[in-house]
Amino acid sequence: MLPYPISYFSSIVTPRRIFSERKALNFWQRILTTLFLISVLILPSAFQIARLGTYPLDTILEGVYSPLTNDVMNDLKTAVITDNTLTYTGPNHDQVYFGDDTQDVTGFSYQLTAQQVIIRKNMQTVAEISYQHLKTKDFQNRDSLTQALSRAWFQENRLTTSLLLMSVSGLILAANFIILLLDASGILYLTKKSNFFDFQTFKECVNFSLNCLGLPTILAALIGLLGQPIPSVITIQNMLFVLIMIWVFFKTKFRDPEIQ
């Protein structure tokens, strides 16, 4: 008998071993295997997030760019940034204004001080962006300004934003993995009362499901490293998991060799 975790990797390569090794993992080995596979699945997403240079601010704050209307953008073309300081000669607008005095505005608003852009929602500050990340040309049209604001905001909040994105992606991937594991194990456990299959306990079903999830998770993670987004990684893992289970069924009929 090979020691764990080598024994696990040896049990995921052929359909007969996937099924016959369904009793091999104990409680703590099941926990460690689950954590390992989830970690492998999250790794590509973590690499992708670590390489990000920007992230759309309106994805986190929906409607944050709504004050930047055509009239506002026409006036903002007069903005000039020199030595990280803004000079603006255009008029103020209800939701976009220049100066150090805060105005009481409902919804999103932009206060353009000489040193930074302050974005608020109902008087609550949601972002402070210095001009060191912005250029005069960014104020020439709405697309360039929103992209520049997103990039500048991300650079100034890179750590917290990256941790948030990693947490969200990790929760999505982990939840999908756990749902797959428990749903498949639960369905297999329901067959124990029949004489057609040899599943006897819930832990056997969990072990078997973990064995079936091994290769799909590793392959999905490798594809994720090539730049595929989270939905694609999840879809690939789910499809491969089902195909592995079908493959094992056709090779073993979910019965041990001595009973067949």
C-alpha positions as CSV (number, residue, x, y, z in Angstrom):
1,M,0.0,0.0,0.0
2,L,1.5,3.3,-1.1
3,P,1.7,6.1,1.5
4,Y,-0.7,9.1,1.3
5,P,-0.7,11.3,-0.8
6,I,1.0,9.2,-3.4
7,S,-1.7,6.6,-2.9
8,Y,-4.3,9.2,-3.9
9,F,-2.6,10.1,-7.2
10,S,-2.2,6.5,-8.0
11,S,-5.9,5.9,-7.5
12,I,-7.1,8.5,-10.1
13,V,-5.4,7.3,-13.2
14,T,-7.5,4.3,-14.3
15,P,-11.2,3.6,-13.9
16,R,-10.7,0.3,-11.9
17,R,-8.4,2.0,-9.4
18,I,-10.8,5.0,-9.1
19,F,-13.5,2.6,-8.0
20,S,-11.5,0.0,-6.1
21,E,-9.7,2.7,-4.0
22,R,-13.0,4.2,-2.8
23,K,-12.2,2.9,0.7
24,A,-8.6,4.1,0.9
25,L,-9.0,7.6,2.3
26,N,-9.6,8.2,6.0
27,F,-11.4,11.2,7.4
28,W,-8.4,13.5,7.6
29,Q,-7.1,12.4,4.2
30,R,-10.5,13.2,2.7
31,I,-10.3,16.7,4.2
32,L,-6.7,17.2,3.0
33,T,-7.5,16.0,-0.5
34,T,-10.5,18.3,-0.7
35,L,-8.4,21.3,0.4
36,F,-5.6,20.3,-2.0
37,L,-7.9,20.0,-5.0
38,I,-9.7,23.3,-4.2
39,S,-6.3,25.0,-3.8
40,V,-5.2,23.7,-7.2
41,L,-8.4,25.0,-8.8
42,I,-7.9,28.5,-7.2
43,L,-4.3,28.8,-8.2
44,P,-4.8,29.9,-11.8
45,S,-7.3,32.5,-10.7
46,A,-4.8,33.8,-8.2
47,F,-2.1,34.1,-10.9
48,Q,-4.5,35.9,-13.2
49,I,-5.5,38.4,-10.5
50,A,-1.8,39.0,-9.5
51,R,-1.1,39.9,-13.2
52,L,-3.9,42.4,-13.4
53,G,-3.0,46.0,-14.2
54,T,-6.5,47.4,-14.0
55,Y,-10.0,46.4,-13.0
56,P,-13.3,48.1,-14.0
57,L,-14.4,50.3,-11.1
58,D,-18.0,50.2,-12.3
59,T,-18.0,46.4,-11.8
60,I,-17.7,47.0,-8.1
61,L,-19.5,50.3,-8.0
62,E,-22.4,50.0,-10.5
63,G,-23.2,53.4,-12.0
64,V,-20.1,55.1,-10.7
65,Y,-19.4,56.7,-14.2
66,S,-23.0,57.9,-14.8
67,P,-22.1,61.5,-13.8
68,L,-19.7,61.7,-16.7
69,T,-22.2,62.8,-19.3
70,N,-21.4,64.2,-22.8
71,D,-21.8,67.8,-21.5
72,V,-19.4,67.1,-18.6
73,M,-16.8,65.5,-20.8
74,N,-16.9,68.4,-23.2
75,D,-16.1,70.8,-20.3
76,L,-13.5,68.4,-18.9
77,K,-11.4,68.7,-22.1
78,T,-10.1,72.0,-20.6
79,A,-8.5,70.1,-17.7
80,V,-4.7,70.1,-17.6
81,I,-2.5,68.1,-15.3
82,T,1.0,69.5,-14.6
83,D,3.3,68.1,-11.9
84,N,0.4,65.9,-10.5
85,T,-1.8,69.1,-10.1
86,L,-5.0,69.7,-11.9
87,T,-6.0,73.0,-13.5
88,Y,-9.6,73.3,-14.7
89,T,-11.2,76.4,-16.3
90,G,-14.6,74.9,-17.2
91,P,-17.9,75.3,-15.3
92,N,-19.1,73.2,-12.4
93,H,-21.9,70.7,-12.9
94,D,-24.3,69.3,-10.4
95,Q,-22.4,66.0,-9.9
96,V,-19.0,67.0,-11.2
97,Y,-17.4,70.1,-9.7
98,F,-14.0,71.6,-9.1
99,G,-12.6,73.0,-5.8
100,D,-11.9,72.1,-2.2
101,D,-15.5,72.7,-0.9
102,T,-17.6,69.6,-0.7
103,Q,-21.1,69.9,-2.2
104,D,-24.2,68.0,-1.0
105,V,-25.0,65.7,-3.9
106,T,-27.4,62.7,-4.1
107,G,-25.9,59.7,-5.9
108,F,-22.4,59.6,-7.3
109,S,-20.4,62.8,-7.6
110,Y,-16.9,63.8,-8.5
111,Q,-15.0,66.5,-6.7
112,L,-11.9,67.6,-8.6
113,T,-9.5,69.2,-6.2
114,A,-6.1,70.4,-7.3
115,Q,-4.4,67.3,-5.9
116,Q,-7.0,64.4,-6.4
117,V,-10.3,63.2,-7.7
118,I,-12.7,62.4,-4.9
119,I,-15.6,60.1,-5.9
120,R,-18.6,60.0,-3.5
121,K,-21.9,58.4,-3.2
122,N,-24.5,60.3,-1.2
123,M,-21.6,62.2,0.5
124,Q,-19.8,59.1,1.4
125,T,-16.3,58.9,-0.1
126,V,-15.8,55.7,-2.1
127,A,-12.5,56.5,-3.9
128,E,-9.7,59.1,-3.8
129,I,-7.5,59.1,-6.8
130,S,-4.4,61.2,-7.1
131,Y,-3.3,62.8,-10.4
132,Q,0.0,61.0,-10.4
133,H,-1.8,58.1,-12.2
134,L,-3.7,60.4,-14.7
135,K,-2.6,62.4,-17.7
136,T,-4.1,65.4,-19.5
137,K,-5.1,63.3,-22.5
138,D,-7.2,61.0,-20.3
139,F,-9.8,63.9,-20.0
140,Q,-10.3,64.1,-23.8
141,N,-13.2,61.5,-23.9
142,R,-15.3,59.4,-21.6
143,D,-13.7,56.0,-22.5
144,S,-10.2,57.1,-21.9
145,L,-11.2,58.8,-18.6
146,T,-13.1,55.8,-17.2
147,Q,-10.3,53.5,-18.2
148,A,-7.7,55.8,-16.6
149,L,-9.8,56.1,-13.4
150,S,-10.2,52.4,-13.1
151,R,-6.5,51.8,-13.7
152,A,-5.5,54.5,-11.2
153,W,-8.0,53.3,-8.6
154,F,-6.8,49.8,-9.0
155,Q,-3.1,50.8,-8.6
156,E,-3.8,52.7,-5.4
157,N,-6.0,49.9,-4.0
158,R,-4.2,46.9,-5.5
159,L,-3.7,44.8,-2.4
160,T,-7.2,45.1,-1.0
161,T,-8.9,44.7,-4.4
162,S,-6.7,41.7,-5.3
163,L,-7.6,40.1,-2.0
164,L,-11.3,40.8,-2.6
165,L,-11.2,39.3,-6.1
166,M,-9.3,36.3,-4.9
167,S,-11.7,35.7,-2.1
168,V,-14.7,36.0,-4.4
169,S,-13.2,33.7,-7.0
170,G,-12.1,31.3,-4.4
171,L,-15.5,31.1,-2.8
172,I,-17.1,30.5,-6.2
173,L,-14.7,27.7,-7.2
174,A,-14.8,26.1,-3.7
175,A,-18.6,26.2,-3.6
176,N,-18.9,24.6,-7.0
177,F,-16.4,21.9,-5.9
178,I,-18.2,21.1,-2.7
179,I,-21.6,21.0,-4.5
180,L,-20.2,18.6,-7.0
181,L,-18.7,16.4,-4.3
182,L,-21.7,16.3,-2.0
183,D,-24.3,16.0,-4.8
184,A,-22.5,13.1,-6.5
185,S,-21.8,11.4,-3.2
186,G,-25.4,11.8,-2.1
187,I,-26.8,10.3,-5.3
188,L,-24.4,7.4,-5.2
189,Y,-25.2,6.7,-1.6
190,L,-28.9,6.3,-2.5
191,T,-27.9,3.3,-4.5
192,K,-26.6,1.3,-1.5
193,K,-30.1,-0.3,-1.0
194,S,-30.0,-1.9,-4.5
195,N,-28.1,-5.0,-5.5
196,F,-26.7,-3.4,-8.7
197,F,-23.8,-1.3,-7.2
198,D,-21.3,-1.9,-4.4
199,F,-21.4,1.4,-2.6
200,Q,-22.1,0.7,1.0
201,T,-21.3,3.8,3.0
202,F,-21.3,7.6,2.5
203,K,-17.6,7.8,3.0
204,E,-17.0,5.3,0.2
205,C,-19.1,7.6,-2.1
206,V,-17.2,10.7,-1.0
207,N,-13.8,8.9,-1.6
208,F,-15.0,7.7,-5.0
209,S,-16.2,11.2,-5.9
210,L,-12.8,12.7,-4.8
211,N,-11.1,10.1,-7.0
212,C,-13.3,11.1,-10.0
213,L,-12.6,14.8,-9.3
214,G,-8.8,14.4,-9.3
215,L,-8.0,14.5,-13.0
216,P,-10.8,17.0,-14.0
217,T,-9.6,19.4,-11.3
218,I,-6.0,19.2,-12.4
219,L,-6.8,19.6,-16.1
220,A,-9.2,22.5,-15.4
221,A,-6.5,24.2,-13.4
222,L,-4.0,23.7,-16.2
223,I,-6.5,25.3,-18.7
224,G,-7.1,28.1,-16.2
225,L,-3.3,28.8,-16.3
226,L,-3.6,29.5,-20.0
227,G,-5.9,32.4,-19.2
228,Q,-9.4,30.9,-19.3
229,P,-11.9,32.8,-17.0
230,I,-13.5,31.2,-14.0
231,P,-16.8,30.2,-15.7
232,S,-14.8,28.3,-18.3
233,V,-12.7,26.6,-15.7
234,I,-15.9,25.5,-13.8
235,T,-17.6,24.3,-17.0
236,I,-14.5,22.2,-18.0
237,Q,-14.2,20.7,-14.5
238,N,-17.9,19.8,-14.4
239,M,-17.9,18.2,-17.8
240,L,-14.8,16.2,-17.2
241,F,-16.1,15.1,-13.9
242,V,-19.2,13.7,-15.5
243,L,-17.2,12.0,-18.3
244,I,-14.9,10.4,-15.8
245,M,-17.8,9.0,-13.8
246,I,-19.4,7.6,-17.0
247,W,-16.0,6.1,-18.0
248,V,-15.6,4.4,-14.6
249,F,-19.2,3.1,-14.8
250,F,-18.7,1.5,-18.2
251,K,-15.5,-0.1,-17.1
252,T,-16.6,-1.3,-13.7
253,K,-20.4,-1.1,-13.5
254,F,-19.7,0.2,-10.0
255,R,-19.0,-3.4,-8.8
256,D,-15.9,-5.0,-7.5
257,P,-14.3,-7.6,-9.7
258,E,-14.9,-10.6,-7.4
259,I,-18.6,-9.9,-7.3
260,Q,-19.1,-9.5,-11.1
